[in-house]
Amino acid sequence: METKRLMRSFLKIAMTAFLVLLAGNAFAIDNKTRVVSPYWQVDTGSYSFIAVSHSSLSGMNSQIGIKVTAIDTSTDGEYGTAAEFTINAGATQRLFIVPTSHSTLNPTSITDSDVSFIRGTSTYTYGSILIEPKASHPNKKFIQIPLGAGGIETGSGMGDGFRDATMLGYWGSVVVEAQTTGFAMEFIGDMNDSSSAATAGKTCDTVKLSGAAATARVCPSVGLNLQ
């Protein structure tokens, strides 16, 4: 329990430092179209796992391509080679960030088309994740304007829909194999991004939680934070 509390405290510190330093990083991003995660790690006894899902919501293109880069904090460069793949509507793509020496999690052992890898050194390495859209105009719903439309974008039936990486759902974890445990990764900017909810008529309040002796301050919020 104490280890879990310490890990959560570390992740809060890592996330704050990540957001502060990002503006000066070579990978500084446009947060309208990109998704980030503040922490991943690998070594001889751990790896990181990410799953990306296409929810097939209205307005999304049926195929969305993304590029996932694992940024190595020690070098400010890439760990291994960035993974690029396209996710079809209703599908989920799995990504493993592992050392090249891993005996079971490698492209030879796992050949499924919905599995990708970022592979690098087995030395303890950690950093942040940058996820970018492959489309040059991810916020454009229509890729062409039919003749006679008067400059107004309308559907053409030619692959319409947003190719926006932020409309996908992400979840992941750092897995510590030696202890058969791990902890969840946080993703900032995706459709499940945790944030405060400015809901009309809803404000923070002090309440007594079920089964607890003390009171707690509770605020409305949206998003998903897997723990």
C-alpha positions as a LaTeX table, in Angstrom:
\begin{tabular}{lrrr}
\hline
Residue & $x$ (\AA) & $y$ (\AA) & $z$ (\AA) \\
\hline
Met1 & 0.00 & 0.00 & 0.00 \\
Glu2 & 2.82 & 2.36 & 0.92 \\
Thr3 & 4.55 & 1.55 & $-2.39$ \\
Lys4 & 1.37 & 2.39 & $-4.30$ \\
Arg5 & 1.05 & 5.76 & $-2.52$ \\
Leu6 & 4.69 & 6.59 & $-3.25$ \\
Met7 & 4.25 & 5.62 & $-6.90$ \\
Arg8 & 1.19 & 7.88 & $-7.23$ \\
Ser9 & 3.09 & 10.77 & $-5.65$ \\
Phe10 & 5.97 & 10.18 & $-8.06$ \\
Leu11 & 3.62 & 10.19 & $-11.05$ \\
Lys12 & 2.08 & 13.50 & $-9.94$ \\
Ile13 & 5.54 & 15.04 & $-9.69$ \\
Ala14 & 6.58 & 13.54 & $-13.04$ \\
Met15 & 3.45 & 14.83 & $-14.76$ \\
Thr16 & 3.93 & 18.36 & $-13.40$ \\
Ala17 & 7.59 & 18.43 & $-14.45$ \\
Phe18 & 6.69 & 17.03 & $-17.86$ \\
Leu19 & 4.13 & 19.75 & $-18.55$ \\
Val20 & 6.47 & 22.51 & $-17.35$ \\
Leu21 & 9.43 & 21.35 & $-19.44$ \\
Leu22 & 7.50 & 20.37 & $-22.57$ \\
Ala23 & 7.50 & 23.87 & $-24.04$ \\
Gly24 & 11.30 & 23.85 & $-24.19$ \\
Asn25 & 11.57 & 20.29 & $-25.45$ \\
Ala26 & 12.49 & 19.41 & $-29.03$ \\
Phe27 & 9.18 & 17.53 & $-29.12$ \\
Ala28 & 7.09 & 20.58 & $-28.08$ \\
Ile29 & 3.57 & 19.95 & $-29.36$ \\
Asp30 & 0.35 & 21.44 & $-30.61$ \\
Asn31 & $-2.06$ & 20.17 & $-27.97$ \\
Lys32 & $-5.08$ & 20.51 & $-30.28$ \\
Thr33 & $-4.12$ & 17.44 & $-32.29$ \\
Arg34 & $-1.64$ & 15.52 & $-30.13$ \\
Val35 & $-1.86$ & 13.26 & $-27.08$ \\
Val36 & 0.86 & 12.86 & $-24.44$ \\
Ser37 & 1.62 & 10.59 & $-21.51$ \\
Pro38 & 4.09 & 11.81 & $-18.88$ \\
Tyr39 & 5.74 & 8.51 & $-17.97$ \\
Trp40 & 6.81 & 5.13 & $-19.40$ \\
Gln41 & 9.72 & 2.87 & $-18.49$ \\
Val42 & 11.60 & $-0.28$ & $-19.46$ \\
Asp43 & 14.46 & $-2.32$ & $-18.03$ \\
Thr44 & 15.32 & $-6.01$ & $-17.74$ \\
Gly45 & 12.31 & $-6.58$ & $-15.46$ \\
Ser46 & 9.68 & $-4.14$ & $-16.73$ \\
Tyr47 & 8.00 & $-2.88$ & $-19.89$ \\
Ser48 & 5.20 & $-0.51$ & $-20.89$ \\
Phe49 & 1.95 & $-1.37$ & $-22.67$ \\
Ile50 & $-0.47$ & 0.93 & $-24.52$ \\
Ala51 & $-3.82$ & 0.12 & $-26.12$ \\
Val52 & $-5.49$ & 2.49 & $-28.60$ \\
Ser53 & $-9.18$ & 2.10 & $-29.51$ \\
His54 & $-11.33$ & 3.55 & $-32.29$ \\
Ser55 & $-14.83$ & 4.05 & $-30.87$ \\
Ser56 & $-16.54$ & 4.63 & $-34.26$ \\
Leu57 & $-18.21$ & 7.82 & $-33.03$ \\
Ser58 & $-20.05$ & 10.01 & $-35.51$ \\
Gly59 & $-17.68$ & 12.34 & $-37.32$ \\
Met60 & $-14.62$ & 10.10 & $-37.05$ \\
Asn61 & $-12.98$ & 8.74 & $-40.17$ \\
Ser62 & $-13.19$ & 4.96 & $-40.38$ \\
Gln63 & $-9.37$ & 4.83 & $-40.42$ \\
Ile64 & $-7.12$ & 7.01 & $-38.26$ \\
Gly65 & $-3.34$ & 6.81 & $-38.52$ \\
Ile66 & $-1.05$ & 7.79 & $-35.64$ \\
Lys67 & 2.64 & 7.90 & $-34.78$ \\
Val68 & 3.73 & 6.98 & $-31.25$ \\
Thr69 & 7.13 & 8.18 & $-30.04$ \\
Ala70 & 8.70 & 7.09 & $-26.74$ \\
Ile71 & 10.87 & 10.02 & $-25.65$ \\
Asp72 & 13.98 & 9.05 & $-23.68$ \\
Thr73 & 14.50 & 11.59 & $-20.88$ \\
Ser74 & 18.23 & 10.91 & $-20.64$ \\
Thr75 & 18.90 & 11.84 & $-24.30$ \\
Asp76 & 15.82 & 13.94 & $-25.16$ \\
Gly77 & 15.55 & 11.72 & $-28.24$ \\
Glu78 & 13.64 & 8.62 & $-29.28$ \\
Tyr79 & 13.79 & 5.27 & $-27.52$ \\
Gly80 & 14.02 & 2.72 & $-30.31$ \\
Thr81 & 12.02 & 3.62 & $-33.42$ \\
Ala82 & 8.63 & 5.32 & $-33.28$ \\
Ala83 & 5.65 & 3.09 & $-34.12$ \\
Glu84 & 3.23 & 4.09 & $-36.87$ \\
Phe85 & $-0.05$ & 2.32 & $-37.54$ \\
Thr86 & $-3.64$ & 2.84 & $-38.70$ \\
Ile87 & $-6.63$ & 1.93 & $-36.52$ \\
Asn88 & $-9.88$ & 0.85 & $-38.15$ \\
Ala89 & $-13.32$ & 1.71 & $-36.79$ \\
Gly90 & $-14.24$ & $-0.49$ & $-33.83$ \\
Ala91 & $-10.74$ & $-1.93$ & $-33.52$ \\
Thr92 & $-8.03$ & $-1.76$ & $-30.85$ \\
Gln93 & $-4.28$ & $-1.63$ & $-31.54$ \\
Arg94 & $-1.80$ & $-2.85$ & $-28.91$ \\
Leu95 & 1.68 & $-1.42$ & $-28.48$ \\
Phe96 & 4.51 & $-2.83$ & $-26.35$ \\
Ile97 & 7.54 & $-0.75$ & $-25.39$ \\
Val98 & 10.14 & $-3.38$ & $-24.55$ \\
Pro99 & 13.89 & $-4.02$ & $-24.58$ \\
Thr100 & 15.13 & $-5.92$ & $-27.65$ \\
Ser101 & 16.28 & $-8.70$ & $-25.32$ \\
His102 & 12.75 & $-9.60$ & $-24.17$ \\
Ser103 & 12.27 & $-13.32$ & $-24.82$ \\
Thr104 & 8.47 & $-13.41$ & $-25.29$ \\
Leu105 & 7.35 & $-9.88$ & $-26.17$ \\
Asn106 & 8.94 & $-9.48$ & $-29.59$ \\
Pro107 & 7.85 & $-9.47$ & $-33.28$ \\
Thr108 & 8.99 & $-13.07$ & $-33.72$ \\
Ser109 & 6.82 & $-14.45$ & $-30.91$ \\
Ile110 & 3.81 & $-12.18$ & $-31.50$ \\
Thr111 & 2.92 & $-11.68$ & $-35.15$ \\
Asp112 & $-0.67$ & $-10.40$ & $-34.84$ \\
Ser113 & $-1.46$ & $-7.48$ & $-37.15$ \\
Asp114 & $-2.99$ & $-5.51$ & $-34.27$ \\
Val115 & 0.26 & $-5.57$ & $-32.25$ \\
Ser116 & 3.14 & $-3.10$ & $-32.67$ \\
Phe117 & 6.46 & $-2.72$ & $-30.87$ \\
Ile118 & 8.90 & $-0.01$ & $-29.87$ \\
Arg119 & 12.14 & $-1.79$ & $-28.98$ \\
Gly120 & 15.38 & $-0.46$ & $-27.55$ \\
Thr121 & 18.07 & $-0.93$ & $-24.92$ \\
Ser122 & 17.48 & $-3.12$ & $-21.85$ \\
Thr123 & 19.15 & $-0.51$ & $-19.65$ \\
Tyr124 & 16.71 & 1.21 & $-17.29$ \\
Thr125 & 15.12 & 3.92 & $-19.43$ \\
Tyr126 & 12.13 & 6.18 & $-18.86$ \\
Gly127 & 10.50 & 9.23 & $-20.36$ \\
Ser128 & 7.25 & 10.51 & $-21.89$ \\
Ile129 & 5.01 & 9.49 & $-24.79$ \\
Leu130 & 4.09 & 11.70 & $-27.75$ \\
Ile131 & 1.23 & 10.62 & $-30.03$ \\
Glu132 & 0.77 & 12.50 & $-33.32$ \\
Pro133 & $-1.73$ & 12.16 & $-36.19$ \\
Lys134 & $-0.39$ & 10.93 & $-39.52$ \\
Ala135 & $-2.90$ & 13.06 & $-41.41$ \\
Ser136 & $-1.67$ & 16.49 & $-42.49$ \\
His137 & $-5.05$ & 18.08 & $-41.64$ \\
Pro138 & $-6.55$ & 15.97 & $-38.81$ \\
Asn139 & $-9.16$ & 18.63 & $-37.96$ \\
Lys140 & $-10.65$ & 18.70 & $-41.47$ \\
Lys141 & $-13.72$ & 16.49 & $-41.74$ \\
Phe142 & $-13.84$ & 16.57 & $-45.53$ \\
Ile143 & $-10.76$ & 16.03 & $-47.67$ \\
Gln144 & $-12.19$ & 17.77 & $-50.74$ \\
Ile145 & $-14.92$ & 20.25 & $-51.63$ \\
Pro146 & $-17.29$ & 19.21 & $-54.45$ \\
Leu147 & $-17.55$ & 21.59 & $-57.42$ \\
Gly148 & $-20.31$ & 24.13 & $-57.05$ \\
Ala149 & $-20.26$ & 24.06 & $-53.25$ \\
Gly150 & $-19.39$ & 27.74 & $-53.11$ \\
Gly151 & $-16.38$ & 27.13 & $-50.89$ \\
Ile152 & $-18.47$ & 25.42 & $-48.19$ \\
Glu153 & $-17.15$ & 22.06 & $-47.05$ \\
Thr154 & $-19.69$ & 19.31 & $-47.63$ \\
Gly155 & $-19.49$ & 15.54 & $-47.72$ \\
Ser156 & $-18.04$ & 14.02 & $-50.85$ \\
Gly157 & $-18.16$ & 10.34 & $-49.91$ \\
Met158 & $-14.39$ & 10.18 & $-50.39$ \\
Gly159 & $-13.13$ & 9.15 & $-46.97$ \\
Asp160 & $-14.98$ & 11.82 & $-45.00$ \\
Gly161 & $-14.48$ & 12.17 & $-41.24$ \\
Phe162 & $-11.90$ & 13.55 & $-38.81$ \\
Arg163 & $-8.53$ & 11.79 & $-38.73$ \\
Asp164 & $-7.89$ & 13.22 & $-35.28$ \\
Ala165 & $-5.65$ & 11.31 & $-32.86$ \\
Thr166 & $-7.35$ & 13.02 & $-29.91$ \\
Met167 & $-10.66$ & 11.33 & $-30.77$ \\
Leu168 & $-9.20$ & 7.90 & $-30.04$ \\
Gly169 & $-9.24$ & 6.25 & $-26.62$ \\
Tyr170 & $-5.92$ & 5.37 & $-24.91$ \\
Trp171 & $-5.05$ & 3.34 & $-21.85$ \\
Gly172 & $-1.87$ & 1.68 & $-20.70$ \\
Ser173 & 0.30 & 0.50 & $-17.86$ \\
Val174 & 3.89 & 0.04 & $-16.77$ \\
Val175 & 4.28 & $-3.66$ & $-15.98$ \\
Val176 & 6.84 & $-4.81$ & $-13.41$ \\
Glu177 & 7.20 & $-8.49$ & $-14.22$ \\
Ala178 & 9.37 & $-9.51$ & $-11.25$ \\
Gln179 & 6.64 & $-8.49$ & $-8.79$ \\
Thr180 & 3.74 & $-9.32$ & $-11.18$ \\
Thr181 & 2.44 & $-5.80$ & $-10.59$ \\
Gly182 & 2.56 & $-2.36$ & $-12.14$ \\
Phe183 & 0.70 & 0.94 & $-12.37$ \\
Ala184 & $-1.53$ & 2.77 & $-14.82$ \\
Met185 & $-0.34$ & 5.34 & $-17.34$ \\
Glu186 & $-2.13$ & 8.67 & $-17.67$ \\
Phe187 & $-2.94$ & 10.15 & $-21.09$ \\
Ile188 & $-3.49$ & 13.87 & $-21.61$ \\
Gly189 & $-5.49$ & 15.16 & $-24.55$ \\
Asp190 & $-7.45$ & 12.08 & $-25.64$ \\
Met191 & $-11.21$ & 11.53 & $-25.45$ \\
Asn192 & $-10.89$ & 10.13 & $-21.90$ \\
Asp193 & $-8.69$ & 12.95 & $-20.62$ \\
Ser194 & $-9.37$ & 13.54 & $-16.93$ \\
Ser195 & $-10.42$ & 17.13 & $-16.18$ \\
Ser196 & $-12.68$ & 19.26 & $-14.05$ \\
Ala197 & $-16.25$ & 19.48 & $-15.30$ \\
Ala198 & $-17.86$ & 22.91 & $-15.33$ \\
Thr199 & $-21.38$ & 21.50 & $-15.21$ \\
Ala200 & $-24.21$ & 23.95 & $-14.63$ \\
Gly201 & $-25.55$ & 23.67 & $-11.09$ \\
Lys202 & $-22.73$ & 21.35 & $-10.05$ \\
Thr203 & $-20.14$ & 22.64 & $-7.58$ \\
Cys204 & $-17.62$ & 21.19 & $-5.16$ \\
Asp205 & $-19.06$ & 20.13 & $-1.82$ \\
Thr206 & $-17.91$ & 18.57 & 1.45 \\
Val207 & $-19.51$ & 15.17 & 2.00 \\
Lys208 & $-19.16$ & 12.14 & 4.24 \\
Leu209 & $-18.24$ & 9.14 & 2.13 \\
Ser210 & $-19.86$ & 5.79 & 2.80 \\
Gly211 & $-17.91$ & 3.79 & 5.36 \\
Ala212 & $-15.55$ & 6.66 & 6.17 \\
Ala213 & $-15.35$ & 8.51 & 9.47 \\
Ala214 & $-13.96$ & 11.73 & 8.00 \\
Thr215 & $-15.46$ & 14.06 & 5.41 \\
Ala216 & $-13.98$ & 14.71 & 1.97 \\
Arg217 & $-14.27$ & 17.48 & $-0.62$ \\
Val218 & $-15.81$ & 16.13 & $-3.84$ \\
Cys219 & $-15.96$ & 17.93 & $-7.19$ \\
Pro220 & $-17.67$ & 16.89 & $-10.46$ \\
Ser221 & $-15.25$ & 15.66 & $-13.10$ \\
Val222 & $-15.11$ & 13.92 & $-16.45$ \\
Gly223 & $-12.76$ & 11.43 & $-18.04$ \\
Leu224 & $-11.23$ & 8.10 & $-17.19$ \\
Asn225 & $-8.21$ & 7.46 & $-15.00$ \\
Leu226 & $-7.44$ & 3.74 & $-14.81$ \\
Gln227 & $-5.91$ & 2.72 & $-11.46$ \\
\hline
\end{tabular}
